[in-house]
């Protein structure tokens, strides 16, 4: 499986906005993990164009990430901008 606990810990350390690897519940950590999963599913769909169930899952993940980004935008704009800069996302 592509998403083991070691990979998750590495992602949280790499994009550790609160500088704690065990902080998995913050919006920033969840957005970073969703971005990793979205990138993986996008690569999968480039090879398997007719995999519609994966496409549906990808669209759901993008929606979840968008909702978390909207939450951060409303709550704290500086954290929102930091996440966008760190993960190279655009609105």
HTML snippet that shows the backbone in 3Dmol.js (N, CA, C, O; Angstrom):
<script src="https://3Dmol.org/build/3Dmol-min.js"></script>
<div id="view" style="width:600px;height:400px;position:relative"></div>
<script>
const pdb = `
ATOM      1  N   UNK A   1       0.843  -1.182   0.000  1.00  0.00           N
ATOM      2  CA  UNK A   1       0.000   0.000   0.000  1.00  0.00           C
ATOM      3  C   UNK A   1       0.886   1.243   0.000  1.00  0.00           C
ATOM      4  O   UNK A   1       1.948   1.249   0.623  1.00  0.00           O
ATOM      5  N   UNK A   2       0.471   2.256  -0.670  1.00  0.00           N
ATOM      6  CA  UNK A   2       1.283   3.455  -0.827  1.00  0.00           C
ATOM      7  C   UNK A   2       1.253   4.357   0.391  1.00  0.00           C
ATOM      8  O   UNK A   2       2.138   5.199   0.544  1.00  0.00           O
ATOM      9  N   UNK A   3       0.263   4.209   1.265  1.00  0.00           N
ATOM     10  CA  UNK A   3       0.110   5.128   2.387  1.00  0.00           C
ATOM     11  C   UNK A   3       0.243   4.352   3.701  1.00  0.00           C
ATOM     12  O   UNK A   3      -0.751   4.022   4.349  1.00  0.00           O
ATOM     13  N   UNK A   4       1.483   4.070   4.075  1.00  0.00           N
ATOM     14  CA  UNK A   4       1.736   3.377   5.328  1.00  0.00           C
ATOM     15  C   UNK A   4       1.896   4.401   6.444  1.00  0.00           C
ATOM     16  O   UNK A   4       1.930   5.605   6.192  1.00  0.00           O
ATOM     17  N   UNK A   5       1.993   3.922   7.658  1.00  0.00           N
ATOM     18  CA  UNK A   5       2.129   4.836   8.791  1.00  0.00           C
ATOM     19  C   UNK A   5       3.456   5.585   8.735  1.00  0.00           C
ATOM     20  O   UNK A   5       3.537   6.726   9.191  1.00  0.00           O
ATOM     21  N   UNK A   6       4.501   4.960   8.180  1.00  0.00           N
ATOM     22  CA  UNK A   6       5.787   5.638   8.057  1.00  0.00           C
ATOM     23  C   UNK A   6       5.695   6.800   7.064  1.00  0.00           C
ATOM     24  O   UNK A   6       6.276   7.864   7.281  1.00  0.00           O
ATOM     25  N   UNK A   7       4.963   6.581   5.981  1.00  0.00           N
ATOM     26  CA  UNK A   7       4.797   7.642   4.981  1.00  0.00           C
ATOM     27  C   UNK A   7       4.000   8.794   5.580  1.00  0.00           C
ATOM     28  O   UNK A   7       4.307   9.959   5.329  1.00  0.00           O
ATOM     29  N   UNK A   8       2.985   8.477   6.364  1.00  0.00           N
ATOM     30  CA  UNK A   8       2.192   9.522   7.005  1.00  0.00           C
ATOM     31  C   UNK A   8       3.039  10.343   7.959  1.00  0.00           C
ATOM     32  O   UNK A   8       2.971  11.572   7.956  1.00  0.00           O
ATOM     33  N   UNK A   9       3.848   9.659   8.788  1.00  0.00           N
ATOM     34  CA  UNK A   9       4.715  10.369   9.726  1.00  0.00           C
ATOM     35  C   UNK A   9       5.702  11.262   8.988  1.00  0.00           C
ATOM     36  O   UNK A   9       5.983  12.381   9.417  1.00  0.00           O
ATOM     37  N   UNK A  10       6.222  10.759   7.879  1.00  0.00           N
ATOM     38  CA  UNK A  10       7.160  11.552   7.078  1.00  0.00           C
ATOM     39  C   UNK A  10       6.479  12.798   6.511  1.00  0.00           C
ATOM     40  O   UNK A  10       7.065  13.880   6.504  1.00  0.00           O
ATOM     41  N   UNK A  11       5.257  12.645   6.043  1.00  0.00           N
ATOM     42  CA  UNK A  11       4.515  13.790   5.518  1.00  0.00           C
ATOM     43  C   UNK A  11       4.231  14.820   6.604  1.00  0.00           C
ATOM     44  O   UNK A  11       4.317  16.023   6.359  1.00  0.00           O
ATOM     45  N   UNK A  12       3.890  14.350   7.808  1.00  0.00           N
ATOM     46  CA  UNK A  12       3.607  15.272   8.896  1.00  0.00           C
ATOM     47  C   UNK A  12       4.875  15.999   9.349  1.00  0.00           C
ATOM     48  O   UNK A  12       4.822  17.167   9.734  1.00  0.00           O
ATOM     49  N   UNK A  13       6.021  15.298   9.302  1.00  0.00           N
ATOM     50  CA  UNK A  13       7.280  15.966   9.649  1.00  0.00           C
ATOM     51  C   UNK A  13       7.686  16.959   8.568  1.00  0.00           C
ATOM     52  O   UNK A  13       8.158  18.056   8.865  1.00  0.00           O
ATOM     53  N   UNK A  14       7.498  16.568   7.327  1.00  0.00           N
ATOM     54  CA  UNK A  14       7.899  17.411   6.200  1.00  0.00           C
ATOM     55  C   UNK A  14       7.070  18.687   6.148  1.00  0.00           C
ATOM     56  O   UNK A  14       7.597  19.768   5.889  1.00  0.00           O
ATOM     57  N   UNK A  15       5.784  18.558   6.393  1.00  0.00           N
ATOM     58  CA  UNK A  15       4.886  19.712   6.353  1.00  0.00           C
ATOM     59  C   UNK A  15       4.379  20.031   7.751  1.00  0.00           C
ATOM     60  O   UNK A  15       3.224  20.418   7.932  1.00  0.00           O
ATOM     61  N   UNK A  16       5.253  19.865   8.735  1.00  0.00           N
ATOM     62  CA  UNK A  16       4.860  20.102  10.128  1.00  0.00           C
ATOM     63  C   UNK A  16       4.722  21.583  10.417  1.00  0.00           C
ATOM     64  O   UNK A  16       5.707  22.264  10.701  1.00  0.00           O
ATOM     65  N   UNK A  17       3.513  22.075  10.344  1.00  0.00           N
ATOM     66  CA  UNK A  17       3.277  23.491  10.551  1.00  0.00           C
ATOM     67  C   UNK A  17       3.354  23.839  12.033  1.00  0.00           C
ATOM     68  O   UNK A  17       3.703  24.963  12.393  1.00  0.00           O
ATOM     69  N   UNK A  18       3.028  22.878  12.890  1.00  0.00           N
ATOM     70  CA  UNK A  18       3.091  23.121  14.327  1.00  0.00           C
ATOM     71  C   UNK A  18       4.345  22.514  14.935  1.00  0.00           C
ATOM     72  O   UNK A  18       4.494  22.495  16.156  1.00  0.00           O
ATOM     73  N   UNK A  19       5.246  22.017  14.098  1.00  0.00           N
ATOM     74  CA  UNK A  19       6.523  21.439  14.499  1.00  0.00           C
ATOM     75  C   UNK A  19       6.385  20.232  15.427  1.00  0.00           C
ATOM     76  O   UNK A  19       7.298  19.917  16.190  1.00  0.00           O
ATOM     77  N   UNK A  20       5.246  19.569  15.355  1.00  0.00           N
ATOM     78  CA  UNK A  20       5.047  18.343  16.104  1.00  0.00           C
ATOM     79  C   UNK A  20       4.593  17.268  15.128  1.00  0.00           C
ATOM     80  O   UNK A  20       3.612  17.453  14.408  1.00  0.00           O
ATOM     81  N   UNK A  21       5.296  16.156  15.101  1.00  0.00           N
ATOM     82  CA  UNK A  21       4.951  15.105  14.132  1.00  0.00           C
ATOM     83  C   UNK A  21       3.684  14.366  14.539  1.00  0.00           C
ATOM     84  O   UNK A  21       3.049  13.734  13.695  1.00  0.00           O
ATOM     85  N   UNK A  22       3.299  14.429  15.816  1.00  0.00           N
ATOM     86  CA  UNK A  22       2.096  13.712  16.218  1.00  0.00           C
ATOM     87  C   UNK A  22       0.850  14.570  16.124  1.00  0.00           C
ATOM     88  O   UNK A  22      -0.222  14.131  16.542  1.00  0.00           O
ATOM     89  N   UNK A  23       0.952  15.781  15.588  1.00  0.00           N
ATOM     90  CA  UNK A  23      -0.213  16.641  15.410  1.00  0.00           C
ATOM     91  C   UNK A  23      -0.870  16.307  14.072  1.00  0.00           C
ATOM     92  O   UNK A  23      -0.581  16.924  13.046  1.00  0.00           O
ATOM     93  N   UNK A  24      -1.755  15.318  14.108  1.00  0.00           N
ATOM     94  CA  UNK A  24      -2.378  14.859  12.869  1.00  0.00           C
ATOM     95  C   UNK A  24      -3.759  15.449  12.663  1.00  0.00           C
ATOM     96  O   UNK A  24      -4.348  15.266  11.598  1.00  0.00           O
ATOM     97  N   UNK A  25      -4.284  16.140  13.636  1.00  0.00           N
ATOM     98  CA  UNK A  25      -5.649  16.630  13.548  1.00  0.00           C
ATOM     99  C   UNK A  25      -5.771  18.052  13.058  1.00  0.00           C
ATOM    100  O   UNK A  25      -6.878  18.502  12.762  1.00  0.00           O
ATOM    101  N   UNK A  26      -4.666  18.779  12.961  1.00  0.00           N
ATOM    102  CA  UNK A  26      -4.760  20.163  12.524  1.00  0.00           C
ATOM    103  C   UNK A  26      -5.140  20.223  11.052  1.00  0.00           C
ATOM    104  O   UNK A  26      -4.887  19.289  10.291  1.00  0.00           O
ATOM    105  N   UNK A  27      -5.737  21.312  10.673  1.00  0.00           N
ATOM    106  CA  UNK A  27      -6.176  21.467   9.279  1.00  0.00           C
ATOM    107  C   UNK A  27      -4.988  21.428   8.330  1.00  0.00           C
ATOM    108  O   UNK A  27      -5.082  20.862   7.241  1.00  0.00           O
ATOM    109  N   UNK A  28      -3.874  22.025   8.733  1.00  0.00           N
ATOM    110  CA  UNK A  28      -2.693  22.044   7.875  1.00  0.00           C
ATOM    111  C   UNK A  28      -2.178  20.632   7.608  1.00  0.00           C
ATOM    112  O   UNK A  28      -1.820  20.302   6.478  1.00  0.00           O
ATOM    113  N   UNK A  29      -2.140  19.802   8.650  1.00  0.00           N
ATOM    114  CA  UNK A  29      -1.664  18.425   8.491  1.00  0.00           C
ATOM    115  C   UNK A  29      -2.592  17.624   7.585  1.00  0.00           C
ATOM    116  O   UNK A  29      -2.137  16.860   6.734  1.00  0.00           O
ATOM    117  N   UNK A  30      -3.887  17.802   7.773  1.00  0.00           N
ATOM    118  CA  UNK A  30      -4.832  17.073   6.945  1.00  0.00           C
ATOM    119  C   UNK A  30      -4.753  17.521   5.498  1.00  0.00           C
ATOM    120  O   UNK A  30      -4.847  16.690   4.595  1.00  0.00           O
ATOM    121  N   UNK A  31      -4.583  18.809   5.256  1.00  0.00           N
ATOM    122  CA  UNK A  31      -4.455  19.312   3.888  1.00  0.00           C
ATOM    123  C   UNK A  31      -3.208  18.743   3.230  1.00  0.00           C
ATOM    124  O   UNK A  31      -3.239  18.382   2.054  1.00  0.00           O
ATOM    125  N   UNK A  32      -2.106  18.659   3.981  1.00  0.00           N
ATOM    126  CA  UNK A  32      -0.870  18.101   3.433  1.00  0.00           C
ATOM    127  C   UNK A  32      -1.058  16.628   3.065  1.00  0.00           C
ATOM    128  O   UNK A  32      -0.587  16.182   2.019  1.00  0.00           O
ATOM    129  N   UNK A  33      -1.743  15.879   3.923  1.00  0.00           N
ATOM    130  CA  UNK A  33      -1.968  14.472   3.639  1.00  0.00           C
ATOM    131  C   UNK A  33      -2.916  14.296   2.450  1.00  0.00           C
ATOM    132  O   UNK A  33      -2.693  13.431   1.603  1.00  0.00           O
ATOM    133  N   UNK A  34      -3.969  15.113   2.382  1.00  0.00           N
ATOM    134  CA  UNK A  34      -4.878  15.055   1.233  1.00  0.00           C
ATOM    135  C   UNK A  34      -4.128  15.379  -0.059  1.00  0.00           C
ATOM    136  O   UNK A  34      -4.374  14.750  -1.087  1.00  0.00           O
ATOM    137  N   UNK A  35      -3.227  16.342  -0.019  1.00  0.00           N
ATOM    138  CA  UNK A  35      -2.468  16.711  -1.218  1.00  0.00           C
ATOM    139  C   UNK A  35      -1.592  15.560  -1.686  1.00  0.00           C
ATOM    140  O   UNK A  35      -1.470  15.318  -2.887  1.00  0.00           O
ATOM    141  N   UNK A  36      -0.980  14.847  -0.740  1.00  0.00           N
ATOM    142  CA  UNK A  36      -0.166  13.678  -1.084  1.00  0.00           C
ATOM    143  C   UNK A  36      -1.020  12.613  -1.753  1.00  0.00           C
ATOM    144  O   UNK A  36      -0.626  12.043  -2.770  1.00  0.00           O
ATOM    145  N   UNK A  37      -2.201  12.342  -1.179  1.00  0.00           N
ATOM    146  CA  UNK A  37      -3.095  11.332  -1.739  1.00  0.00           C
ATOM    147  C   UNK A  37      -3.621  11.761  -3.106  1.00  0.00           C
ATOM    148  O   UNK A  37      -3.754  10.926  -4.001  1.00  0.00           O
ATOM    149  N   UNK A  38      -3.921  13.045  -3.282  1.00  0.00           N
ATOM    150  CA  UNK A  38      -4.418  13.544  -4.561  1.00  0.00           C
ATOM    151  C   UNK A  38      -3.360  13.376  -5.642  1.00  0.00           C
ATOM    152  O   UNK A  38      -3.669  12.984  -6.767  1.00  0.00           O
ATOM    153  N   UNK A  39      -2.108  13.674  -5.297  1.00  0.00           N
ATOM    154  CA  UNK A  39      -1.023  13.510  -6.271  1.00  0.00           C
ATOM    155  C   UNK A  39      -0.871  12.044  -6.680  1.00  0.00           C
ATOM    156  O   UNK A  39      -0.652  11.740  -7.853  1.00  0.00           O
ATOM    157  N   UNK A  40      -0.989  11.148  -5.715  1.00  0.00           N
ATOM    158  CA  UNK A  40      -0.863   9.720  -6.026  1.00  0.00           C
ATOM    159  C   UNK A  40      -2.008   9.248  -6.915  1.00  0.00           C
ATOM    160  O   UNK A  40      -1.779   8.531  -7.889  1.00  0.00           O
ATOM    161  N   UNK A  41      -3.229   9.642  -6.593  1.00  0.00           N
ATOM    162  CA  UNK A  41      -4.373   9.217  -7.399  1.00  0.00           C
ATOM    163  C   UNK A  41      -4.341   9.827  -8.792  1.00  0.00           C
ATOM    164  O   UNK A  41      -4.787   9.193  -9.749  1.00  0.00           O
ATOM    165  N   UNK A  42      -3.831  11.028  -8.925  1.00  0.00           N
ATOM    166  CA  UNK A  42      -3.721  11.662 -10.234  1.00  0.00           C
ATOM    167  C   UNK A  42      -2.769  10.874 -11.132  1.00  0.00           C
ATOM    168  O   UNK A  42      -3.044  10.667 -12.313  1.00  0.00           O
ATOM    169  N   UNK A  43      -1.641  10.438 -10.557  1.00  0.00           N
ATOM    170  CA  UNK A  43      -0.707   9.627 -11.330  1.00  0.00           C
ATOM    171  C   UNK A  43      -1.340   8.285 -11.713  1.00  0.00           C
ATOM    172  O   UNK A  43      -1.120   7.790 -12.819  1.00  0.00           O
ATOM    173  N   UNK A  44      -2.117   7.701 -10.813  1.00  0.00           N
ATOM    174  CA  UNK A  44      -2.790   6.439 -11.106  1.00  0.00           C
ATOM    175  C   UNK A  44      -3.776   6.604 -12.261  1.00  0.00           C
ATOM    176  O   UNK A  44      -3.878   5.740 -13.132  1.00  0.00           O
ATOM    177  N   UNK A  45      -4.499   7.724 -12.254  1.00  0.00           N
ATOM    178  CA  UNK A  45      -5.509   7.933 -13.292  1.00  0.00           C
ATOM    179  C   UNK A  45      -4.899   8.275 -14.651  1.00  0.00           C
ATOM    180  O   UNK A  45      -5.556   8.119 -15.680  1.00  0.00           O
ATOM    181  N   UNK A  46      -3.656   8.738 -14.661  1.00  0.00           N
ATOM    182  CA  UNK A  46      -3.006   8.971 -15.956  1.00  0.00           C
ATOM    183  C   UNK A  46      -2.774   7.661 -16.694  1.00  0.00           C
ATOM    184  O   UNK A  46      -2.813   7.616 -17.923  1.00  0.00           O
ATOM    185  N   UNK A  47      -2.531   6.592 -15.933  1.00  0.00           N
ATOM    186  CA  UNK A  47      -2.304   5.285 -16.546  1.00  0.00           C
ATOM    187  C   UNK A  47      -3.612   4.519 -16.762  1.00  0.00           C
ATOM    188  O   UNK A  47      -3.755   3.795 -17.746  1.00  0.00           O
ATOM    189  N   UNK A  48      -4.559   4.681 -15.841  1.00  0.00           N
ATOM    190  CA  UNK A  48      -5.813   3.934 -15.876  1.00  0.00           C
ATOM    191  C   UNK A  48      -6.978   4.895 -16.089  1.00  0.00           C
ATOM    192  O   UNK A  48      -7.657   5.286 -15.139  1.00  0.00           O
ATOM    193  N   UNK A  49      -7.195   5.262 -17.313  1.00  0.00           N
ATOM    194  CA  UNK A  49      -8.172   6.302 -17.629  1.00  0.00           C
ATOM    195  C   UNK A  49      -9.617   5.884 -17.368  1.00  0.00           C
ATOM    196  O   UNK A  49     -10.476   6.741 -17.155  1.00  0.00           O
ATOM    197  N   UNK A  50      -9.892   4.603 -17.380  1.00  0.00           N
ATOM    198  CA  UNK A  50     -11.271   4.147 -17.227  1.00  0.00           C
ATOM    199  C   UNK A  50     -11.618   3.731 -15.799  1.00  0.00           C
ATOM    200  O   UNK A  50     -12.667   3.130 -15.570  1.00  0.00           O
ATOM    201  N   UNK A  51     -10.768   4.037 -14.857  1.00  0.00           N
ATOM    202  CA  UNK A  51     -11.003   3.692 -13.452  1.00  0.00           C
ATOM    203  C   UNK A  51     -11.895   4.762 -12.822  1.00  0.00           C
ATOM    204  O   UNK A  51     -11.408   5.716 -12.215  1.00  0.00           O
ATOM    205  N   UNK A  52     -13.189   4.588 -12.976  1.00  0.00           N
ATOM    206  CA  UNK A  52     -14.139   5.619 -12.558  1.00  0.00           C
ATOM    207  C   UNK A  52     -14.321   5.681 -11.043  1.00  0.00           C
ATOM    208  O   UNK A  52     -14.610   6.751 -10.508  1.00  0.00           O
ATOM    209  N   UNK A  53     -14.162   4.577 -10.353  1.00  0.00           N
ATOM    210  CA  UNK A  53     -14.309   4.611  -8.903  1.00  0.00           C
ATOM    211  C   UNK A  53     -13.163   5.399  -8.255  1.00  0.00           C
ATOM    212  O   UNK A  53     -13.371   6.112  -7.274  1.00  0.00           O
ATOM    213  N   UNK A  54     -11.973   5.267  -8.804  1.00  0.00           N
ATOM    214  CA  UNK A  54     -10.852   6.062  -8.306  1.00  0.00           C
ATOM    215  C   UNK A  54     -11.045   7.533  -8.640  1.00  0.00           C
ATOM    216  O   UNK A  54     -10.696   8.403  -7.843  1.00  0.00           O
ATOM    217  N   UNK A  55     -11.594   7.812  -9.803  1.00  0.00           N
ATOM    218  CA  UNK A  55     -11.868   9.194 -10.192  1.00  0.00           C
ATOM    219  C   UNK A  55     -12.859   9.841  -9.224  1.00  0.00           C
ATOM    220  O   UNK A  55     -12.704  11.003  -8.851  1.00  0.00           O
ATOM    221  N   UNK A  56     -13.873   9.083  -8.825  1.00  0.00           N
ATOM    222  CA  UNK A  56     -14.854   9.594  -7.872  1.00  0.00           C
ATOM    223  C   UNK A  56     -14.194   9.873  -6.520  1.00  0.00           C
ATOM    224  O   UNK A  56     -14.470  10.892  -5.888  1.00  0.00           O
ATOM    225  N   UNK A  57     -13.326   8.967  -6.083  1.00  0.00           N
ATOM    226  CA  UNK A  57     -12.606   9.167  -4.833  1.00  0.00           C
ATOM    227  C   UNK A  57     -11.702  10.384  -4.886  1.00  0.00           C
ATOM    228  O   UNK A  57     -11.571  11.116  -3.904  1.00  0.00           O
ATOM    229  N   UNK A  58     -11.077  10.598  -6.040  1.00  0.00           N
ATOM    230  CA  UNK A  58     -10.218  11.768  -6.210  1.00  0.00           C
ATOM    231  C   UNK A  58     -11.025  13.059  -6.117  1.00  0.00           C
ATOM    232  O   UNK A  58     -10.590  14.020  -5.483  1.00  0.00           O
ATOM    233  N   UNK A  59     -12.174  13.081  -6.736  1.00  0.00           N
ATOM    234  CA  UNK A  59     -13.021  14.275  -6.692  1.00  0.00           C
ATOM    235  C   UNK A  59     -13.491  14.548  -5.265  1.00  0.00           C
ATOM    236  O   UNK A  59     -13.581  15.703  -4.851  1.00  0.00           O
ATOM    237  N   UNK A  60     -13.789  13.493  -4.516  1.00  0.00           N
ATOM    238  CA  UNK A  60     -14.186  13.669  -3.117  1.00  0.00           C
ATOM    239  C   UNK A  60     -13.042  14.226  -2.281  1.00  0.00           C
ATOM    240  O   UNK A  60     -13.254  15.092  -1.433  1.00  0.00           O
ATOM    241  N   UNK A  61     -11.824  13.727  -2.521  1.00  0.00           N
ATOM    242  CA  UNK A  61     -10.662  14.235  -1.788  1.00  0.00           C
ATOM    243  C   UNK A  61     -10.401  15.699  -2.089  1.00  0.00           C
ATOM    244  O   UNK A  61     -10.077  16.473  -1.189  1.00  0.00           O
ATOM    245  N   UNK A  62     -10.540  16.081  -3.342  1.00  0.00           N
ATOM    246  CA  UNK A  62     -10.342  17.483  -3.714  1.00  0.00           C
ATOM    247  C   UNK A  62     -11.374  18.358  -3.014  1.00  0.00           C
ATOM    248  O   UNK A  62     -11.061  19.466  -2.578  1.00  0.00           O
ATOM    249  N   UNK A  63     -12.599  17.865  -2.906  1.00  0.00           N
ATOM    250  CA  UNK A  63     -13.642  18.613  -2.214  1.00  0.00           C
ATOM    251  C   UNK A  63     -13.352  18.759  -0.725  1.00  0.00           C
ATOM    252  O   UNK A  63     -13.565  19.828  -0.153  1.00  0.00           O
ATOM    253  N   UNK A  64     -12.868  17.692  -0.096  1.00  0.00           N
ATOM    254  CA  UNK A  64     -12.512  17.760   1.323  1.00  0.00           C
ATOM    255  C   UNK A  64     -11.390  18.764   1.554  1.00  0.00           C
ATOM    256  O   UNK A  64     -11.432  19.555   2.496  1.00  0.00           O
ATOM    257  N   UNK A  65     -10.378  18.719   0.675  1.00  0.00           N
ATOM    258  CA  UNK A  65      -9.259  19.654   0.823  1.00  0.00           C
ATOM    259  C   UNK A  65      -9.726  21.082   0.630  1.00  0.00           C
ATOM    260  O   UNK A  65      -9.280  21.983   1.339  1.00  0.00           O
ATOM    261  N   UNK A  66     -10.624  21.298  -0.328  1.00  0.00           N
ATOM    262  CA  UNK A  66     -11.138  22.640  -0.582  1.00  0.00           C
ATOM    263  C   UNK A  66     -11.912  23.159   0.630  1.00  0.00           C
ATOM    264  O   UNK A  66     -11.796  24.333   0.982  1.00  0.00           O
ATOM    265  N   UNK A  67     -12.705  22.287   1.272  1.00  0.00           N
ATOM    266  CA  UNK A  67     -13.453  22.699   2.459  1.00  0.00           C
ATOM    267  C   UNK A  67     -12.514  23.080   3.598  1.00  0.00           C
ATOM    268  O   UNK A  67     -12.753  24.061   4.302  1.00  0.00           O
ATOM    269  N   UNK A  68     -11.447  22.304   3.779  1.00  0.00           N
ATOM    270  CA  UNK A  68     -10.486  22.639   4.830  1.00  0.00           C
ATOM    271  C   UNK A  68      -9.759  23.945   4.516  1.00  0.00           C
ATOM    272  O   UNK A  68      -9.489  24.740   5.416  1.00  0.00           O
ATOM    273  N   UNK A  69      -9.442  24.166   3.246  1.00  0.00           N
ATOM    274  CA  UNK A  69      -8.796  25.420   2.868  1.00  0.00           C
ATOM    275  C   UNK A  69      -9.727  26.607   3.082  1.00  0.00           C
ATOM    276  O   UNK A  69      -9.287  27.669   3.522  1.00  0.00           O
ATOM    277  N   UNK A  70     -11.004  26.437   2.777  1.00  0.00           N
ATOM    278  CA  UNK A  70     -11.975  27.508   3.026  1.00  0.00           C
ATOM    279  C   UNK A  70     -12.091  27.798   4.516  1.00  0.00           C
ATOM    280  O   UNK A  70     -12.209  28.955   4.920  1.00  0.00           O
ATOM    281  N   UNK A  71     -12.057  26.749   5.333  1.00  0.00           N
ATOM    282  CA  UNK A  71     -12.101  26.917   6.784  1.00  0.00           C
ATOM    283  C   UNK A  71     -10.899  27.728   7.263  1.00  0.00           C
ATOM    284  O   UNK A  71     -11.046  28.659   8.055  1.00  0.00           O
ATOM    285  N   UNK A  72      -9.707  27.371   6.778  1.00  0.00           N
ATOM    286  CA  UNK A  72      -8.504  28.106   7.169  1.00  0.00           C
ATOM    287  C   UNK A  72      -8.562  29.545   6.692  1.00  0.00           C
ATOM    288  O   UNK A  72      -8.106  30.448   7.394  1.00  0.00           O
ATOM    289  N   UNK A  73      -9.111  29.772   5.517  1.00  0.00           N
ATOM    290  CA  UNK A  73      -9.218  31.127   4.975  1.00  0.00           C
ATOM    291  C   UNK A  73     -10.086  32.002   5.877  1.00  0.00           C
ATOM    292  O   UNK A  73      -9.766  33.166   6.122  1.00  0.00           O
ATOM    293  N   UNK A  74     -11.188  31.431   6.369  1.00  0.00           N
ATOM    294  CA  UNK A  74     -12.089  32.180   7.236  1.00  0.00           C
ATOM    295  C   UNK A  74     -11.509  32.361   8.636  1.00  0.00           C
ATOM    296  O   UNK A  74     -11.703  33.403   9.262  1.00  0.00           O
ATOM    297  N   UNK A  75     -10.798  31.347   9.125  1.00  0.00           N
ATOM    298  CA  UNK A  75     -10.317  31.379  10.500  1.00  0.00           C
ATOM    299  C   UNK A  75      -9.034  32.193  10.652  1.00  0.00           C
ATOM    300  O   UNK A  75      -8.945  33.051  11.531  1.00  0.00           O
ATOM    301  N   UNK A  76      -8.044  31.930   9.805  1.00  0.00           N
ATOM    302  CA  UNK A  76      -6.744  32.598   9.936  1.00  0.00           C
ATOM    303  C   UNK A  76      -6.087  32.670   8.560  1.00  0.00           C
ATOM    304  O   UNK A  76      -5.591  31.668   8.044  1.00  0.00           O
ATOM    305  N   UNK A  77      -6.090  33.850   7.980  1.00  0.00           N
ATOM    306  CA  UNK A  77      -5.595  34.026   6.608  1.00  0.00           C
ATOM    307  C   UNK A  77      -4.090  33.787   6.496  1.00  0.00           C
ATOM    308  O   UNK A  77      -3.613  33.362   5.444  1.00  0.00           O
ATOM    309  N   UNK A  78      -3.337  34.051   7.559  1.00  0.00           N
ATOM    310  CA  UNK A  78      -1.891  33.839   7.485  1.00  0.00           C
ATOM    311  C   UNK A  78      -1.561  32.350   7.430  1.00  0.00           C
ATOM    312  O   UNK A  78      -0.657  31.944   6.699  1.00  0.00           O
ATOM    313  N   UNK A  79      -2.281  31.536   8.191  1.00  0.00           N
ATOM    314  CA  UNK A  79      -2.072  30.090   8.114  1.00  0.00           C
ATOM    315  C   UNK A  79      -2.466  29.569   6.742  1.00  0.00           C
ATOM    316  O   UNK A  79      -1.797  28.690   6.200  1.00  0.00           O
ATOM    317  N   UNK A  80      -3.534  30.094   6.178  1.00  0.00           N
ATOM    318  CA  UNK A  80      -3.994  29.717   4.842  1.00  0.00           C
ATOM    319  C   UNK A  80      -2.911  30.003   3.801  1.00  0.00           C
ATOM    320  O   UNK A  80      -2.599  29.156   2.965  1.00  0.00           O
ATOM    321  N   UNK A  81      -2.348  31.197   3.865  1.00  0.00           N
ATOM    322  CA  UNK A  81      -1.304  31.562   2.904  1.00  0.00           C
ATOM    323  C   UNK A  81      -0.046  30.737   3.086  1.00  0.00           C
ATOM    324  O   UNK A  81       0.639  30.419   2.114  1.00  0.00           O
ATOM    325  N   UNK A  82       0.265  30.385   4.341  1.00  0.00           N
ATOM    326  CA  UNK A  82       1.434  29.541   4.599  1.00  0.00           C
ATOM    327  C   UNK A  82       1.250  28.152   3.998  1.00  0.00           C
ATOM    328  O   UNK A  82       2.192  27.581   3.449  1.00  0.00           O
ATOM    329  N   UNK A  83       0.048  27.614   4.099  1.00  0.00           N
ATOM    330  CA  UNK A  83      -0.230  26.289   3.534  1.00  0.00           C
ATOM    331  C   UNK A  83      -0.127  26.342   2.013  1.00  0.00           C
ATOM    332  O   UNK A  83       0.472  25.461   1.397  1.00  0.00           O
ATOM    333  N   UNK A  84      -0.707  27.364   1.415  1.00  0.00           N
ATOM    334  CA  UNK A  84      -0.640  27.485  -0.045  1.00  0.00           C
ATOM    335  C   UNK A  84       0.805  27.598  -0.527  1.00  0.00           C
ATOM    336  O   UNK A  84       1.174  26.994  -1.534  1.00  0.00           O
ATOM    337  N   UNK A  85       1.615  28.363   0.184  1.00  0.00           N
ATOM    338  CA  UNK A  85       3.011  28.543  -0.220  1.00  0.00           C
ATOM    339  C   UNK A  85       3.803  27.252  -0.031  1.00  0.00           C
ATOM    340  O   UNK A  85       4.624  26.899  -0.878  1.00  0.00           O
ATOM    341  N   UNK A  86       3.566  26.554   1.061  1.00  0.00           N
ATOM    342  CA  UNK A  86       4.346  25.347   1.362  1.00  0.00           C
ATOM    343  C   UNK A  86       4.007  24.205   0.416  1.00  0.00           C
ATOM    344  O   UNK A  86       4.898  23.468  -0.008  1.00  0.00           O
ATOM    345  N   UNK A  87       2.743  24.050   0.083  1.00  0.00           N
ATOM    346  CA  UNK A  87       2.316  22.929  -0.753  1.00  0.00           C
ATOM    347  C   UNK A  87       2.211  23.278  -2.234  1.00  0.00           C
ATOM    348  O   UNK A  87       1.825  22.438  -3.047  1.00  0.00           O
ATOM    349  N   UNK A  88       2.553  24.504  -2.581  1.00  0.00           N
ATOM    350  CA  UNK A  88       2.489  24.969  -3.980  1.00  0.00           C
ATOM    351  C   UNK A  88       1.102  24.785  -4.578  1.00  0.00           C
ATOM    352  O   UNK A  88       0.950  24.289  -5.694  1.00  0.00           O
ATOM    353  N   UNK A  89       0.098  25.193  -3.817  1.00  0.00           N
ATOM    354  CA  UNK A  89      -1.280  25.123  -4.286  1.00  0.00           C
ATOM    355  C   UNK A  89      -1.698  26.491  -4.793  1.00  0.00           C
ATOM    356  O   UNK A  89      -1.080  27.505  -4.466  1.00  0.00           O
ATOM    357  N   UNK A  90      -2.743  26.509  -5.587  1.00  0.00           N
ATOM    358  CA  UNK A  90      -3.294  27.778  -6.042  1.00  0.00           C
ATOM    359  C   UNK A  90      -4.802  27.734  -5.858  1.00  0.00           C
ATOM    360  O   UNK A  90      -5.409  26.663  -5.852  1.00  0.00           O
ATOM    361  N   UNK A  91      -5.391  28.895  -5.709  1.00  0.00           N
ATOM    362  CA  UNK A  91      -6.828  28.974  -5.449  1.00  0.00           C
ATOM    363  C   UNK A  91      -7.587  28.636  -6.698  1.00  0.00           C
ATOM    364  O   UNK A  91      -8.818  28.644  -6.694  1.00  0.00           O
TER     365      UNK A  91
END
`;
const viewer = $3Dmol.createViewer("view");
viewer.addModel(pdb, "pdb");
viewer.setStyle({}, {cartoon: {color: "spectrum"}});
viewer.zoomTo();
viewer.render();
</script>
